[in-house]
Amino acid sequence: MVHTHVQDVDTAARAAAAAAPEFAALPLTRRAGLLRAVAAELRAESAAIIAAADEESHLGVPRLTGELERTCVQLELFADAVQAGAFLEAIIDHADPAAKPAPRPDLRRMLAPLGPVAVFAASNFPLAFSVAGGDTASALAAGCPVVVKAHPGHPRTSELVASILARVLPTGVFGIVYGFEAGPALVQHPAIKAVGFTGSLAGGRALFDLASARPEPIPFYGELGSLNPAVVTPAAIAERGQEIAEGFIGSFTMGSGQFCTKPGLLFLPEGHGLTFDLTAVTTGQLLTENIEKGYAAGVTDLAAAPGVRQLAGPAPALFTAPAAALTGPLLEECFGPASVIVEYASPAELLSVLGTLPGSLTGTVHTGADDDVAPQVLPVLAGLAGRVLVNGWPTGVAVTAAQQHGGPWPSATTSMYTSVGETAIRRFLRPVAYQNVPDALLPEALQESNPLGIPRRVS
């Protein structure tokens, strides 16, 4: 296993800090071009990257081929966003001597890069949420250098991808570190101005606390654990109950249940009559030894919880419990191919129990015609989840401008931002207002003639 000494973390962070001013000052077209060049190089070396990722993760060539393309698409999405320039949120309020209650000065506001960003790679997406994944792409798009903490589950893949970024990007704009000790050292380094993290609740909370306890606290954008409740109404059962049951099996076992959007709770009305046949479902090797241990412990805790009955297991594992038993282990994510069917006696009990759930990345409702339950459920789900779905399954996160991948604690450390989609760039920017600054001294984005040709709100 590769490890990085603390002094090497210092070297990478200092190099990022030295590169930050010049990288932030690059023309938007040049910044966008660098993102597209990284995507092109990843595609050019796809065979070696996918082979390494498959050897280390056992996720299979078809899955990893799609994931590498997703990685490239993310980079190109941010390149388009950078070139368009709307992400700068440029606003101009011209001076107005007649303004009430007092004359108004000339004020011009835009978003500027925070500075070097630390990115923690995820275990379950060795490409799309790793070295060149969404956090790295959005930070680079914002104009911030990046230092990645590689995940120990795929070091060789990380090294291959890192070599491409280091080759394409200006010196110091990208760095990578390895090993458990490197993570805390990176979060606490004074040159680092923000952190992007995808991983476990325990690991994320520990690093979040370190980021908050620094002499200069910094934002920590963590995507952590999520139950992703899915509700099925009586009207949906009547229309297509067994179809929903089969869709649920496919969703919670997809990728051996190693998705942050896996539906961990399925709410069904008592007497639903559905059957869940898992005899033909096989799950692959889990990503790491630690994930395997955590999954085994989680399944054991679920099986031992009061009121719980095990329908299948250990992998995939399916449990059932009445809504009144929804406490303890049932409210904790079990990462892997396990889920719990929760049976509710009435719409009132359903709404009451939903109101006790922790924050989630997603919330789903399956509805039918003339459904009087779904309209009550939707606003409750919107209150606890970042993405609300109707008649679908949450596994699968589209990379698009309207996407929201993040929700209330503990699914994320803040519910105000997304880690997927175009607006993920907003995490690594801060607003700066310029008052009565001569036009020639203003950033181009705020100059009167709008030389960049970007969208702006004026007066």
C-alpha positions as CSV (number, residue, x, y, z in Angstrom):
1,M,0.0,0.0,0.0
2,V,1.3,3.4,-1.0
3,H,1.6,6.0,1.8
4,T,2.4,9.7,1.8
5,H,4.5,11.2,4.5
6,V,3.1,14.3,6.2
7,Q,5.9,16.4,4.7
8,D,4.8,15.3,1.2
9,V,1.2,16.5,2.1
10,D,2.8,19.8,2.9
11,T,4.6,19.9,-0.4
12,A,1.5,19.2,-2.4
13,A,-0.6,21.7,-0.5
14,R,2.0,24.4,-0.8
15,A,2.4,23.8,-4.5
16,A,-1.4,24.1,-4.9
17,A,-1.3,27.4,-3.0
18,A,1.5,28.7,-5.2
19,A,-0.4,27.8,-8.3
20,A,-3.7,29.2,-7.2
21,P,-3.5,32.9,-8.2
22,E,-2.3,32.1,-11.8
23,F,-4.8,29.3,-12.2
24,A,-7.7,31.5,-11.0
25,A,-6.6,34.2,-13.5
26,L,-6.7,32.0,-16.5
27,P,-9.2,33.0,-19.2
28,L,-12.4,31.0,-18.9
29,T,-11.8,29.5,-22.4
30,R,-8.4,28.3,-21.3
31,R,-9.8,26.8,-18.1
32,A,-12.6,25.0,-20.0
33,G,-10.0,23.8,-22.5
34,L,-8.0,22.1,-19.7
35,L,-11.1,20.3,-18.5
36,R,-11.8,19.0,-22.0
37,A,-8.2,18.0,-22.4
38,V,-8.4,15.9,-19.3
39,A,-11.5,14.1,-20.6
40,A,-9.9,13.5,-23.9
41,E,-6.8,12.0,-22.3
42,L,-8.9,9.7,-20.0
43,R,-10.7,8.4,-23.1
44,A,-7.4,7.9,-24.9
45,E,-6.1,5.7,-22.0
46,S,-9.4,4.1,-21.2
47,A,-8.2,0.5,-21.7
48,A,-5.5,0.7,-19.1
49,I,-7.6,2.7,-16.7
50,I,-10.6,0.3,-16.9
51,A,-8.3,-2.8,-16.6
52,A,-6.7,-1.4,-13.4
53,A,-10.1,-0.4,-12.0
54,D,-11.6,-3.8,-12.6
55,E,-8.6,-5.6,-11.1
56,E,-8.9,-3.5,-7.9
57,S,-12.7,-3.1,-7.6
58,H,-14.1,-6.2,-9.3
59,L,-16.9,-4.1,-10.6
60,G,-16.7,-5.5,-14.1
61,V,-15.7,-3.9,-17.5
62,P,-19.2,-2.9,-18.6
63,R,-19.9,-1.0,-15.4
64,L,-16.5,0.7,-15.4
65,T,-16.7,1.6,-19.1
66,G,-19.9,3.5,-18.3
67,E,-18.3,5.0,-15.2
68,L,-15.3,6.3,-17.1
69,E,-17.6,7.9,-19.7
70,R,-19.6,9.5,-16.9
71,T,-16.3,10.9,-15.6
72,C,-15.5,12.4,-18.9
73,V,-19.0,13.8,-19.4
74,Q,-18.8,15.5,-16.0
75,L,-15.5,17.2,-17.0
76,E,-17.1,18.4,-20.2
77,L,-20.3,19.5,-18.5
78,F,-18.2,21.8,-16.2
79,A,-16.1,22.9,-19.2
80,D,-19.3,24.1,-20.9
81,A,-20.5,25.8,-17.7
82,V,-17.1,27.6,-17.3
83,Q,-17.2,28.8,-20.9
84,A,-20.8,30.1,-20.6
85,G,-19.8,32.1,-17.5
86,A,-23.2,32.1,-15.7
87,F,-21.6,30.4,-12.8
88,L,-19.8,33.6,-11.9
89,E,-23.2,35.1,-10.9
90,A,-22.1,38.6,-12.1
91,I,-24.4,41.3,-10.8
92,I,-24.1,45.0,-11.5
93,D,-26.0,47.8,-9.7
94,H,-25.1,51.1,-11.2
95,A,-24.7,54.2,-8.9
96,D,-27.9,56.0,-8.3
97,P,-27.7,59.4,-6.6
98,A,-31.5,59.5,-6.2
99,A,-31.8,56.1,-4.5
100,K,-33.7,56.1,-1.1
101,P,-33.1,56.3,1.7
102,A,-29.5,57.3,0.6
103,P,-27.6,57.6,-2.6
104,R,-26.3,54.2,-3.9
105,P,-22.7,53.6,-4.9
106,D,-21.7,51.6,-7.9
107,L,-21.6,48.0,-6.8
108,R,-20.5,45.0,-8.8
109,R,-20.5,41.4,-7.4
110,M,-19.2,38.1,-8.7
111,L,-18.0,34.7,-7.4
112,A,-14.3,34.0,-7.0
113,P,-12.3,30.8,-6.3
114,L,-11.8,29.8,-2.7
115,G,-8.3,28.5,-3.2
116,P,-6.8,25.0,-3.0
117,V,-9.4,22.2,-2.4
118,A,-8.8,18.8,-0.8
119,V,-10.8,16.0,-2.4
120,F,-11.4,12.6,-0.8
121,A,-12.0,9.8,-3.3
122,A,-14.8,7.3,-2.8
123,S,-14.6,3.6,-2.6
124,N,-17.7,2.7,-4.6
125,F,-16.9,4.8,-7.7
126,P,-13.2,4.4,-8.5
127,L,-13.6,6.8,-11.5
128,A,-16.6,9.0,-11.3
129,F,-16.2,9.9,-7.6
130,S,-12.5,9.5,-7.4
131,V,-9.3,11.2,-8.6
132,A,-10.9,12.9,-11.7
133,G,-14.5,12.7,-10.4
134,G,-17.1,15.3,-9.8
135,D,-15.5,17.0,-6.8
136,T,-12.2,17.4,-8.6
137,A,-14.0,18.5,-11.8
138,S,-16.1,21.1,-10.1
139,A,-13.2,22.5,-8.0
140,L,-11.1,22.9,-11.1
141,A,-14.0,24.5,-12.9
142,A,-14.2,27.0,-10.1
143,G,-10.6,27.9,-10.6
144,C,-9.3,26.0,-7.6
145,P,-6.2,23.7,-7.5
146,V,-6.9,20.3,-6.1
147,V,-5.1,17.8,-3.9
148,V,-6.7,14.4,-3.9
149,K,-6.6,11.9,-1.0
150,A,-6.6,8.6,-2.9
151,H,-8.8,5.8,-1.7
152,P,-6.9,2.7,-0.5
153,G,-9.3,0.4,-2.4
154,H,-7.9,1.4,-5.8
155,P,-4.4,2.9,-5.6
156,R,-3.1,1.8,-9.0
157,T,-6.2,3.2,-10.7
158,S,-5.7,6.4,-8.8
159,E,-2.1,6.7,-9.9
160,L,-3.0,6.2,-13.5
161,V,-5.7,8.8,-13.5
162,A,-3.5,11.2,-11.4
163,S,-0.7,11.0,-14.0
164,I,-3.1,12.3,-16.7
165,L,-4.2,15.2,-14.6
166,A,-0.7,16.1,-13.6
167,R,0.4,15.9,-17.2
168,V,-2.4,18.1,-18.6
169,L,-2.9,20.7,-15.9
170,P,-0.4,23.5,-15.0
171,T,2.3,22.7,-12.4
172,G,0.9,22.6,-8.9
173,V,-2.8,22.7,-10.0
174,F,-3.2,19.0,-9.2
175,G,-1.6,16.8,-6.6
176,I,-2.4,13.4,-5.0
177,V,-1.6,11.9,-1.6
178,Y,-2.0,8.4,-0.2
179,G,-2.5,6.7,3.2
180,F,-4.6,7.1,6.3
181,E,-2.4,9.7,7.9
182,A,-2.5,11.9,4.8
183,G,-6.2,12.6,5.2
184,P,-6.2,14.5,8.5
185,A,-2.9,16.2,7.6
186,L,-4.5,17.5,4.4
187,V,-7.7,18.8,6.1
188,Q,-5.7,20.6,8.7
189,H,-3.1,22.1,6.3
190,P,-3.5,25.9,6.3
191,A,-3.2,26.1,2.5
192,I,-6.4,24.1,2.0
193,K,-9.5,26.3,1.8
194,A,-12.3,23.7,1.3
195,V,-12.8,19.9,1.4
196,G,-15.0,17.6,-0.8
197,F,-15.6,14.2,0.7
198,T,-17.6,11.1,-0.3
199,G,-17.6,8.2,2.2
200,S,-18.8,6.9,5.5
201,L,-20.6,8.8,8.2
202,A,-18.0,8.0,10.8
203,G,-15.0,9.0,8.6
204,G,-16.8,12.1,7.2
205,R,-17.8,13.3,10.7
206,A,-14.2,12.9,12.0
207,L,-12.8,15.0,9.1
208,F,-15.6,17.5,9.3
209,D,-14.8,18.1,13.0
210,L,-11.1,18.6,12.1
211,A,-12.1,21.1,9.4
212,S,-14.3,23.0,11.9
213,A,-11.7,23.0,14.6
214,R,-8.9,24.6,12.6
215,P,-7.6,28.0,13.6
216,E,-9.2,29.0,10.3
217,P,-12.3,26.8,9.9
218,I,-13.0,25.8,6.3
219,P,-16.1,24.4,4.5
220,F,-16.3,20.7,4.5
221,Y,-18.7,19.3,1.9
222,G,-19.3,15.7,2.9
223,E,-21.7,13.2,1.2
224,L,-22.2,10.6,3.9
225,G,-24.8,7.9,4.6
226,S,-28.4,7.7,3.4
227,L,-31.4,5.5,3.9
228,N,-33.3,6.7,0.8
229,P,-36.9,5.7,1.9
230,A,-39.2,4.5,-0.8
231,V,-43.0,4.6,-0.1
232,V,-45.6,2.5,-2.0
233,T,-49.2,3.6,-1.6
234,P,-52.2,1.3,-1.6
235,A,-53.2,2.7,-5.0
236,A,-49.8,1.8,-6.5
237,I,-50.1,-1.7,-5.0
238,A,-53.5,-2.2,-6.6
239,E,-52.2,-1.1,-10.0
240,R,-48.7,-2.8,-10.3
241,G,-47.7,-4.2,-6.9
242,Q,-45.6,-7.1,-8.1
243,E,-43.8,-5.0,-10.7
244,I,-42.8,-2.6,-7.9
245,A,-41.5,-5.5,-5.8
246,E,-39.3,-6.6,-8.7
247,G,-38.0,-3.1,-9.3
248,F,-37.2,-2.7,-5.7
249,I,-35.1,-5.9,-5.7
250,G,-33.2,-4.7,-8.8
251,S,-32.5,-1.3,-7.2
252,F,-31.3,-2.4,-3.7
253,T,-29.1,-5.2,-5.1
254,M,-27.7,-3.1,-8.0
255,G,-23.9,-2.9,-7.8
256,S,-24.1,-5.3,-4.8
257,G,-26.0,-2.5,-2.9
258,Q,-22.9,-0.3,-2.9
259,F,-24.6,2.9,-4.0
260,C,-25.3,5.9,-1.7
261,T,-28.8,6.1,-3.3
262,K,-29.7,2.4,-2.6
263,P,-33.3,2.3,-1.2
264,G,-32.7,1.1,2.4
265,L,-36.3,1.3,3.5
266,L,-39.4,0.2,1.5
267,F,-42.7,1.3,3.1
268,L,-45.6,-1.0,2.2
269,P,-49.2,-1.0,3.5
270,E,-50.1,-3.9,5.8
271,G,-51.6,-6.8,3.9
272,H,-49.8,-5.8,0.7
273,G,-49.6,-9.4,-0.5
274,L,-46.3,-8.9,-2.4
275,T,-43.6,-11.5,-2.7
276,F,-39.9,-10.9,-2.9
277,D,-38.0,-13.7,-4.5
278,L,-34.3,-13.3,-4.1
279,T,-33.3,-16.9,-4.9
280,A,-32.0,-16.0,-8.4
281,V,-30.3,-12.8,-7.3
282,T,-26.5,-12.9,-6.9
283,T,-24.2,-10.2,-5.6
284,G,-20.6,-9.8,-6.4
285,Q,-17.6,-9.3,-4.2
286,L,-17.8,-6.2,-2.0
287,L,-15.3,-3.5,-2.7
288,T,-13.0,-3.7,0.3
289,E,-12.4,-5.9,3.3
290,N,-13.6,-3.1,5.6
291,I,-16.9,-2.8,3.6
292,E,-17.4,-6.6,3.9
293,K,-16.9,-6.4,7.7
294,G,-19.2,-3.4,8.0
295,Y,-21.9,-5.2,5.9
296,A,-21.7,-8.4,8.0
297,A,-22.0,-6.4,11.2
298,G,-24.9,-4.4,9.8
299,V,-26.8,-7.5,8.8
300,T,-26.3,-9.0,12.2
301,D,-27.6,-5.9,13.9
302,L,-30.7,-5.8,11.7
303,A,-31.5,-9.4,12.3
304,A,-31.2,-8.9,16.1
305,A,-33.4,-5.8,16.2
306,P,-36.7,-6.1,18.1
307,G,-39.7,-6.8,15.8
308,V,-37.5,-7.6,12.8
309,R,-38.0,-10.7,10.7
310,Q,-35.4,-11.8,8.1
311,L,-36.7,-12.8,4.7
312,A,-33.4,-13.5,3.0
313,G,-29.7,-13.3,3.6
314,P,-26.9,-12.8,4.2
315,A,-26.3,-11.4,0.7
316,P,-28.6,-10.1,-0.5
317,A,-30.4,-9.6,2.8
318,L,-34.0,-8.5,3.2
319,F,-35.9,-7.9,6.4
320,T,-39.4,-6.9,7.4
321,A,-40.7,-5.0,10.4
322,P,-43.7,-3.1,11.5
323,A,-43.5,0.7,11.4
324,A,-43.6,0.8,15.2
325,A,-40.2,-1.0,15.3
326,L,-38.4,1.6,13.1
327,T,-35.7,2.5,15.6
328,G,-32.0,1.7,16.3
329,P,-30.2,-0.2,13.6
330,L,-33.2,0.2,11.2
331,L,-32.4,3.9,11.1
332,E,-28.7,3.4,10.2
333,E,-27.4,2.8,6.7
334,C,-26.2,-0.8,6.0
335,F,-23.8,-0.3,3.1
336,G,-24.2,-3.3,0.8
337,P,-27.1,-5.5,-0.6
338,A,-29.5,-5.2,2.4
339,S,-32.8,-3.4,2.8
340,V,-35.8,-3.4,5.1
341,I,-39.5,-3.6,4.3
342,V,-41.5,-1.4,6.7
343,E,-45.2,-2.2,7.0
344,Y,-47.6,0.7,7.9
345,A,-51.1,0.3,9.2
346,S,-52.6,3.6,8.0
347,P,-51.6,6.7,6.1
348,A,-51.5,8.5,9.4
349,E,-48.9,6.0,10.8
350,L,-46.9,6.3,7.6
351,L,-46.7,10.1,7.8
352,S,-45.8,9.9,11.5
353,V,-43.0,7.5,10.9
354,L,-41.6,9.3,7.9
355,G,-41.4,12.4,10.0
356,T,-38.9,10.7,12.3
357,L,-36.5,9.6,9.6
358,P,-33.0,11.1,9.4
359,G,-32.0,13.2,6.3
360,S,-31.5,11.3,3.0
361,L,-30.2,11.9,-0.4
362,T,-33.4,10.7,-2.0
363,G,-37.1,10.0,-1.2
364,T,-39.4,8.0,-3.5
365,V,-43.1,7.5,-3.7
366,H,-44.9,5.0,-5.9
367,T,-48.4,6.2,-6.7
368,G,-51.5,5.2,-8.6
369,A,-54.6,6.8,-10.0
370,D,-56.9,8.7,-7.7
371,D,-54.2,8.4,-5.0
372,D,-55.0,10.4,-1.8
373,V,-51.9,9.3,0.0
374,A,-49.1,10.4,-2.4
375,P,-50.0,14.1,-2.1
376,Q,-49.5,13.9,1.6
377,V,-46.2,12.0,1.3
378,L,-44.5,14.2,-1.2
379,P,-44.0,17.3,1.0
380,V,-42.8,15.1,3.8
381,L,-40.2,13.5,1.5
382,A,-39.2,16.9,0.2
383,G,-38.5,17.9,3.8
384,L,-36.1,15.1,4.5
385,A,-34.4,14.5,1.1
386,G,-32.5,16.4,-1.6
387,R,-34.1,14.6,-4.5
388,V,-37.7,13.4,-4.6
389,L,-38.8,10.7,-7.2
390,V,-42.2,9.5,-8.3
391,N,-42.7,6.0,-9.7
392,G,-39.0,5.3,-10.1
393,W,-35.9,4.1,-8.2
394,P,-33.2,6.4,-6.8
395,T,-30.2,4.3,-8.0
396,G,-28.7,6.3,-10.9
397,V,-27.9,10.0,-10.6
398,A,-28.1,11.9,-13.8
399,V,-25.3,14.4,-14.4
400,T,-27.2,17.5,-15.3
401,A,-27.7,21.2,-14.3
402,A,-30.9,20.5,-12.4
403,Q,-29.5,17.6,-10.3
404,Q,-29.4,17.7,-6.5
405,H,-27.2,15.1,-4.8
406,G,-27.1,16.1,-1.2
407,G,-29.6,16.4,1.6
408,P,-30.1,17.1,5.3
409,W,-27.8,15.5,7.9
410,P,-26.6,12.8,8.0
411,S,-26.8,12.3,4.2
412,A,-24.6,15.4,3.8
413,T,-22.8,17.9,6.0
414,T,-24.9,20.7,4.5
415,S,-28.1,20.5,2.5
416,M,-27.5,23.7,0.6
417,Y,-25.2,22.2,-2.1
418,T,-25.0,19.3,-4.5
419,S,-22.0,17.1,-5.3
420,V,-23.3,16.1,-8.7
421,G,-24.4,18.4,-11.5
422,E,-23.4,21.8,-12.8
423,T,-24.2,23.7,-9.6
424,A,-21.6,21.6,-7.6
425,I,-19.2,24.3,-8.7
426,R,-20.8,26.7,-6.3
427,R,-19.2,25.0,-3.3
428,F,-15.8,26.2,-4.2
429,L,-16.6,29.9,-4.9
430,R,-17.1,32.9,-2.6
431,P,-18.8,36.3,-3.4
432,V,-16.7,39.5,-3.8
433,A,-18.3,42.9,-4.3
434,Y,-16.5,45.8,-5.9
435,Q,-17.7,49.3,-4.9
436,N,-16.9,52.4,-7.0
437,V,-14.0,50.6,-8.7
438,P,-12.8,52.2,-12.0
439,D,-13.7,50.1,-15.0
440,A,-10.1,49.4,-16.0
441,L,-9.4,47.9,-12.6
442,L,-12.4,45.6,-12.5
443,P,-12.3,41.9,-13.4
444,E,-13.4,41.4,-17.0
445,A,-16.6,39.7,-15.8
446,L,-17.7,43.0,-14.2
447,Q,-16.4,45.6,-16.8
448,E,-19.1,47.7,-18.3
449,S,-18.6,46.4,-21.9
450,N,-18.9,42.8,-20.8
451,P,-15.9,41.6,-22.8
452,L,-16.5,38.0,-21.8
453,G,-20.0,38.1,-23.2
454,I,-21.4,36.3,-20.1
455,P,-24.9,36.4,-18.6
456,R,-25.2,39.2,-16.0
457,R,-27.9,40.9,-14.0
458,V,-27.6,44.6,-14.4
459,S,-29.4,47.2,-12.2
